[in-house]
Amino acid sequence: MHPFASYVLRSYYKATGWNEDNLFTNLTRSSDAILDFTVPNGISLSMSKSPNSLFKTTYSMNALPSLNGSVGYIFTSCDLDIKTSGHVRFKDMIERFKVYDQPRRPEGKDEWLAGESVDTRDYLMYGRLYIPTGRLDALYSTRLYPTLQAIVAAISDPLGRVRSDIRGRGGDMSNFMVYLQHDVGKWCTEYTWSAEDSMWGIKVLHNFGRLAGTTPAEPEGNPATSASSPKVKVKRVDEEDAIEGGLKGRVCAGAEVYFSAKERSAGISTGFRFSTLPDATPPSYQIPPPSSSALSTASLSKTPLPSQTPTTITALFNPMLGHMSGAYSARVSDDLSLSSRFDFNVYSYESEWTMGAEYWLRRNSSLERFSIENQSEVDQTGKKTIHGVVKARASTSNDVSIMWEGRIRNMLVSLGVVSDLSSRLKPIKSIGLELSYFSSDN
């Protein structure tokens, strides 16, 4: 389950038109949602409040295995439509398998004041204080230009409360990090710097094919001349053209280079991702038209329905460490997604195979009980709504994890267990329960 702060940050990116999925950092997000989901540890409770569309507060408390808590505050320059935990779209709170749409070039917001265009710079400020450790986390995100975003993050942890074994190695838990993200749609570049170990890094992701919202270039010249003597358009075979017997999709590839001045070490990694074209119809087609005219019904009935299985294939390779990783994920039905990943090291010959599944739970319900913003959780029949999801993963290292996430009345709930099948003394490693509730006065 996404924490409330993460939900607000994603809403901020959506409101400002920033595509966080077009990053090399999130290259394997679809498979990680099934194979690397986080199981709650102990018992935790979080409560959040949105007094207005700009300011948010969040509080959390962990009862087991130790008693601690935190207090957080969020402020944004733009209005955010934050739903309550009882009405928020359930899939927006879950890290799930998804085939992301084609990337597009970010565009700035058009703000007008007294008939003149005003250049506004959106920003988000976030701070969290942990009790009783006194650790302080801070984050500031702002759009410098429509295609350039800056993020500054800081961690302040009192050195006196750090364990002596870490403090003996000179390990100060405090850190200061700077991120610059430059996204033009076709290319996306990330620049990072960390003060703790003087780590410099650059990540690049390139998308092959056309961007979303673009069409093939029209012949230049007089339109009348072009119409009278049209040019023969040569079919171009690329990642968006279906190959007989294969899948129709697109490919993106990227690389990462980092260097630590303090440790005098460097590293490099590369990766690529193949994704089928999104299979889901736009949300506007899922909502019944306001008019029941025959024209509207005919236009919806003629909407082409895709026939291929939503699939994502990713591969990563780190030549310096010799680590290779390949993942295959697909949604085999409307409610079931499967994923598998194979990790291998060419130097030590160590390998691991991980398998996972994601199954959505539905229940019969009348359509009148839900407002229009919640109709996105209703399937095409309009009779079943999503009320939970079950995730499970197993690996050759004998680790098995199962987690259920759902909604009980107005509260979001996560319940999970992690087990080790190779241990007879302690087959259950951890059990966790997480409760989340947030309200809004908007």
C-alpha positions as a printed Julia matrix, in Angstrom:
442×3 Matrix{Float64}:
   0.0     0.0     0.0
   1.33    3.41   -0.94
   1.97    5.68    2.05
  -0.09    8.84    2.11
   2.97   10.97    1.28
   3.68    8.83   -1.79
   0.05    9.14   -2.87
   0.24   12.94   -2.61
   3.54   13.01   -4.54
   2.05   10.93   -7.36
  -1.0    13.21   -7.43
   1.33   16.2    -7.65
   3.18   14.68  -10.62
  -0.14   13.97  -12.33
  -1.45   17.49  -11.71
   1.72   19.1   -13.09
   1.96   16.77  -16.08
   5.2    15.04  -15.07
   5.69   11.43  -16.22
   7.56    9.57  -13.48
   7.36    6.33  -15.47
   9.67    7.66  -18.19
  12.75    7.2   -15.98
  15.5     4.62  -16.07
  15.06    4.27  -12.32
  11.54    2.9   -12.91
  12.48    0.64  -15.81
  11.43   -2.54  -13.98
   8.47   -1.1   -12.06
   5.91   -3.48  -13.6
   7.74   -6.66  -12.58
   8.86   -5.23   -9.21
   5.22   -4.67   -8.28
   4.7    -8.45   -8.33
   8.12   -9.79   -7.37
   9.39   -7.18   -4.89
   6.31   -6.02   -2.99
   6.93   -4.89    0.58
   5.22   -6.92    3.31
   4.29   -4.95    6.48
   6.46   -5.65    9.51
   4.67   -5.66   12.86
   1.6    -3.51   13.47
   1.43    0.01   12.13
  -1.28    2.66   11.93
  -1.25    5.84    9.88
  -3.75    8.71    9.86
  -3.68   11.66    7.47
  -5.7    14.8     6.96
  -6.16   17.26    4.09
  -7.5    20.51    5.61
  -7.4    22.12    2.16
  -6.15   21.42   -1.34
  -2.65   22.79   -0.6
  -1.75   21.53    2.89
  -1.67   17.95    4.22
  -0.68   16.33    7.49
   0.16   12.7     8.21
   0.8    10.76   11.43
   1.99    7.18   11.87
   2.64    4.83   14.77
   4.32    1.43   14.89
   3.33   -0.78   17.82
   5.45   -3.84   17.05
   8.25   -4.87   17.18
   9.05   -1.52   18.84
   6.97    1.53   19.7
   7.76    4.56   17.56
   6.02    7.06   15.34
   6.36   10.02   13.02
   4.71   13.31   12.1
   4.76   14.68    8.56
   3.62   17.79    6.71
   3.14   18.38    2.98
   2.57   21.64    1.15
   2.06   22.12   -2.6
   1.75   25.2    -4.79
  -1.06   23.69   -6.88
  -4.46   22.37   -5.89
  -4.58   18.58   -5.55
  -7.76   16.55   -5.6
  -6.96   14.19   -2.71
  -9.66   11.63   -2.03
 -10.45   10.05    1.3
  -9.37    6.5     2.08
 -12.97    5.35    1.64
 -13.41    6.87   -1.83
  -9.93    6.87   -3.37
  -9.52    4.67   -6.41
  -8.13    1.45   -4.99
  -5.68    0.84   -7.85
  -4.13    4.26   -7.27
  -2.99    3.11   -3.83
  -1.41   -0.16   -4.98
   1.89   -0.75   -6.73
   0.61   -3.06   -9.46
   1.44   -4.57  -12.82
   0.69   -2.07  -15.54
   1.61   -1.51  -19.16
   2.4     2.18  -19.3
   1.29    4.39  -22.14
   3.57    5.95  -24.72
   5.72    8.74  -23.32
   4.97   12.32  -24.28
   6.85   15.58  -24.0
   5.88   17.38  -20.76
   4.06   20.66  -21.21
   3.85   23.51  -18.77
   0.56   24.7   -17.29
  -1.12   27.72  -18.83
  -1.85   30.22  -16.08
  -3.64   33.47  -16.95
  -3.92   36.59  -14.82
  -5.75   39.71  -16.05
  -5.65   38.37  -19.6
  -1.88   37.78  -19.57
   0.02   34.52  -19.4
   1.83   34.02  -16.08
   4.8    31.72  -15.74
   4.26   29.8   -12.48
   6.72   27.38  -10.94
   5.01   24.5    -9.14
   6.66   22.98   -6.11
   6.08   20.47   -3.31
   7.58   20.56    0.19
   7.56   17.57    2.53
   8.98   17.02    5.99
   8.75   14.13    8.47
  10.0    13.91   12.06
  10.5    10.46   13.61
   9.83    9.97   17.32
  11.74    9.24   19.55
  14.88    8.93   17.38
  14.72   12.56   16.25
  15.44   11.7    12.62
  14.23   14.32   10.16
  13.48   13.69    6.48
  12.87   16.54    4.04
  12.09   16.75    0.34
  11.61   19.66   -2.03
  10.51   19.18   -5.65
  10.04   21.96   -8.19
   9.65   22.38  -11.94
  12.37   24.66  -13.25
  11.1    24.35  -16.83
   8.33   22.28  -18.43
  10.9    19.58  -19.26
  13.22   20.0   -16.24
  12.5    19.04  -12.63
  14.72   19.4    -9.58
  14.45   17.39   -6.37
  16.38   18.05   -3.17
  16.22   15.47   -0.37
  17.88   15.53    3.04
  18.16   13.17    6.02
  19.23   14.44    9.43
  19.86   11.74   12.02
  21.54   12.7    15.32
  24.94   11.01   15.49
  24.54   10.31   19.2
  21.66    7.91   18.55
  23.47    5.86   15.92
  24.66    2.47   17.05
  28.27    2.37   18.21
  29.31   -0.24   15.64
  28.17    2.01   12.79
  29.57    5.14   14.42
  32.93    3.39   14.81
  33.22    3.1    11.05
  32.48    6.77   10.65
  28.98    6.09    9.39
  26.94    9.26    9.74
  23.34    8.51    8.83
  22.75   12.1     7.68
  22.79   12.77    3.96
  21.98   15.39    1.36
  20.94   14.47   -2.19
  20.19   16.43   -5.36
  18.33   15.1    -8.4
  17.83   16.72  -11.8
  15.42   15.08  -14.23
  15.27   16.23  -17.85
  12.44   14.66  -19.85
  11.73   15.52  -23.48
   9.65   12.42  -24.18
  12.04   10.71  -26.56
  14.91   11.02  -24.1
  14.93   11.24  -20.33
  18.1    12.0   -18.38
  18.65   11.9   -14.62
  21.55   13.54  -12.78
  22.15   12.64   -9.14
  24.58   13.67   -6.41
  24.88   12.35   -2.85
  26.9    14.19   -0.22
  27.42   11.17    2.06
  29.85    9.35   -0.25
  30.28   12.07   -2.94
  28.42    9.9    -5.41
  27.83   11.31   -8.88
  25.52    9.55  -11.29
  23.82    9.93  -14.64
  20.99    7.83  -16.05
  19.71    7.94  -19.62
  16.61    6.36  -21.13
  15.74    6.42  -24.82
  12.31    5.53  -26.25
  12.21    4.16  -29.78
   9.3     5.03  -32.02
   6.84    7.89  -32.01
   5.71    9.79  -28.94
   2.14    9.85  -27.72
  -0.02   12.45  -29.45
   2.18   12.66  -32.56
   1.37   11.57  -36.08
   3.62   10.74  -39.03
   4.96   13.82  -40.78
   2.8    15.13  -43.62
   4.33   15.83  -47.04
   5.63   19.38  -47.24
   4.57   21.82  -49.93
   1.26   22.99  -51.34
  -1.6    20.98  -49.86
  -3.44   21.05  -53.17
  -0.39   19.8   -55.02
   0.17   17.12  -52.43
  -3.45   16.02  -52.76
  -3.26   15.85  -56.56
   0.0    13.93  -56.6
   0.28   12.06  -53.35
   3.57   10.49  -52.44
   3.8     6.8   -51.97
   4.28    6.11  -48.27
   6.85    3.41  -47.67
   5.93    1.17  -44.75
   8.59    1.38  -42.05
   9.18   -1.61  -39.8
   9.88   -0.53  -36.24
   8.97   -1.45  -32.71
   5.37   -0.35  -33.17
   4.68   -2.57  -36.17
   3.4    -6.02  -35.47
   5.53   -8.89  -36.71
   3.68  -11.96  -37.8
   3.42  -14.31  -34.87
   4.74  -11.74  -32.38
   3.57   -8.92  -30.16
   2.95   -5.32  -31.14
   4.7    -2.92  -28.81
   7.6    -0.57  -28.25
  11.14   -0.73  -26.91
  13.14    1.55  -24.66
  16.76    1.19  -23.58
  18.96    3.0   -21.11
  22.13    3.01  -19.07
  23.46    4.26  -15.74
  26.96    5.46  -14.84
  27.99    6.44  -11.32
  31.24    7.4    -9.58
  32.06    7.8    -5.89
  34.86   10.26   -5.16
  35.02    9.19   -1.51
  35.23    5.45   -2.16
  37.15    5.88   -5.44
  34.87    3.41   -7.17
  32.65    3.47  -10.22
  29.95    1.4   -11.8
  27.82    1.03  -14.89
  24.62   -0.8   -15.75
  22.43   -1.1   -18.83
  18.89   -2.26  -19.43
  16.05   -2.44  -21.9
  12.29   -2.93  -21.76
   9.75   -4.18  -24.25
   6.1    -3.38  -23.59
   3.02   -4.18  -25.58
   0.71   -1.34  -26.42
  -1.77   -0.62  -23.61
  -4.73   -2.95  -23.88
  -7.16   -1.0   -21.71
  -9.58    1.45  -23.24
  -9.27    5.07  -22.09
 -11.21    5.92  -18.93
 -13.59    8.09  -20.98
 -14.84    4.98  -22.75
 -15.52    3.22  -19.46
 -18.04    5.88  -18.39
 -21.45    5.68  -20.05
 -22.06    8.61  -22.43
 -24.34   11.39  -21.17
 -26.51   10.98  -24.24
 -28.15    7.69  -25.11
 -28.36    8.56  -28.77
 -27.76    5.93  -31.38
 -24.72    7.84  -32.63
 -23.0     7.72  -29.24
 -23.78    4.04  -28.85
 -22.5     3.27  -32.3
 -19.26    5.19  -31.76
 -18.53    3.19  -28.59
 -19.43   -0.11  -30.18
 -16.98    0.55  -33.0
 -14.08    1.16  -30.63
 -11.41   -1.4   -31.57
 -10.64   -3.87  -28.83
  -7.04   -5.11  -28.64
  -6.43   -8.81  -28.77
  -2.88   -9.23  -27.5
  -1.9   -10.06  -23.93
  -0.46   -7.12  -21.94
   3.21   -8.06  -21.59
   6.39   -6.46  -20.29
   9.9    -7.9   -20.76
  12.9    -6.31  -19.04
  16.6    -7.11  -18.87
  19.39   -5.56  -16.8
  23.14   -6.11  -16.96
  25.92   -4.78  -14.75
  29.24   -5.64  -16.44
  31.44   -4.65  -13.49
  29.59   -6.82  -10.97
  28.71   -9.45  -13.52
  25.03   -9.4   -12.56
  22.35  -10.22  -15.12
  18.61  -10.09  -14.6
  15.7   -10.84  -16.9
  11.98  -10.58  -16.08
   8.82  -11.53  -17.96
   5.43  -10.25  -16.8
   1.99  -10.6   -18.35
  -1.65  -10.21  -17.44
  -3.15  -13.56  -18.42
  -6.72  -12.56  -17.51
  -8.64   -9.52  -16.33
  -7.79  -10.29  -12.7
  -4.57  -12.34  -12.82
  -1.04  -11.19  -13.61
   2.02  -13.44  -13.5
   5.71  -12.61  -13.44
   9.01  -14.46  -13.28
  12.59  -13.27  -12.97
  15.96  -14.97  -13.32
  19.08  -13.46  -11.71
  22.53  -14.74  -12.56
  26.09  -13.68  -11.75
  28.71  -14.53  -14.38
  31.57  -14.39  -11.84
  30.21  -16.51   -8.98
  27.67  -18.55  -10.99
  25.07  -17.82   -8.33
  21.52  -17.68   -9.59
  18.0   -17.17   -8.29
  14.61  -17.73   -9.84
  11.66  -15.74   -8.51
   8.01  -16.27   -9.39
   5.05  -14.11   -8.43
   1.34  -13.59   -8.98
  -1.15  -10.77   -8.52
  -4.87  -11.56   -8.28
  -7.6    -8.93   -7.99
 -10.65   -9.68   -5.86
 -14.06   -8.55   -7.04
 -17.57   -8.65   -5.67
 -21.03   -8.18   -7.11
 -22.46   -4.74   -6.56
 -25.0    -2.45   -8.16
 -23.66    0.37  -10.27
 -25.77    2.97   -8.45
 -23.65    2.66   -5.32
 -20.65    4.25   -6.99
 -20.02    7.72   -8.27
 -18.49    8.48  -11.65
 -14.94    8.79  -10.32
 -15.16    5.24   -8.93
 -16.55    3.7   -12.11
 -12.98    3.07  -13.27
 -12.95    0.18  -10.79
 -16.03   -1.39  -12.4
 -15.44   -3.98  -15.09
 -17.09   -3.93  -18.52
 -20.19   -5.72  -17.24
 -20.77   -3.05  -14.6
 -21.62   -5.64  -11.95
 -18.34   -6.32  -10.17
 -16.07   -3.92   -8.32
 -12.53   -4.36   -7.02
 -12.29   -4.64   -3.25
  -8.85   -6.19   -2.76
  -5.78   -7.83   -4.22
  -3.71  -10.86   -3.23
   0.0   -10.99   -4.04
   2.31  -13.97   -3.66
   5.93  -14.68   -4.53
   8.34  -17.58   -4.13
  11.98  -18.01   -5.02
  14.61  -20.72   -5.12
  16.07  -19.24   -1.92
  13.09  -20.82   -0.1
  11.47  -17.49    0.71
   7.7   -17.32    0.31
   5.65  -14.15    0.84
   1.9   -13.64    0.73
   0.06  -10.35    1.17
  -3.56   -9.2     1.02
  -4.48   -5.58    0.5
  -8.03   -4.32    0.63
 -10.48   -1.84    2.04
 -12.61   -2.34    5.16
 -15.24    0.39    5.31
 -13.22    3.63    5.12
  -9.83    2.15    6.03
  -7.13    0.66    3.79
  -5.64   -2.56    5.15
  -2.51   -4.57    4.33
  -1.85   -7.98    5.85
   1.13  -10.14    4.95
   3.44  -12.95    6.04
   7.01  -13.86    5.11
   8.2   -17.45    5.58
  11.41  -19.42    5.14
  10.71  -22.99    4.05
  14.27  -24.1     4.73
  14.06  -23.34    8.47
  12.35  -25.83   10.75
  12.91  -23.8    13.91
  11.46  -20.55   12.55
   9.43  -21.14    9.37
   7.58  -17.81    9.82
  10.01  -14.91    9.58
   7.55  -12.04   10.06
   3.86  -11.14   10.1
   2.64   -7.62    9.53
  -0.56   -5.59    9.63
  -0.85   -2.04    8.32
  -3.91    0.22    8.69
  -4.23    3.51    6.84
  -6.94    6.15    7.11
  -7.02    9.65    5.65
  -9.74   12.24    5.28
 -10.23   15.44    3.34
 -12.21   18.64    3.87
 -12.11   19.61    0.19
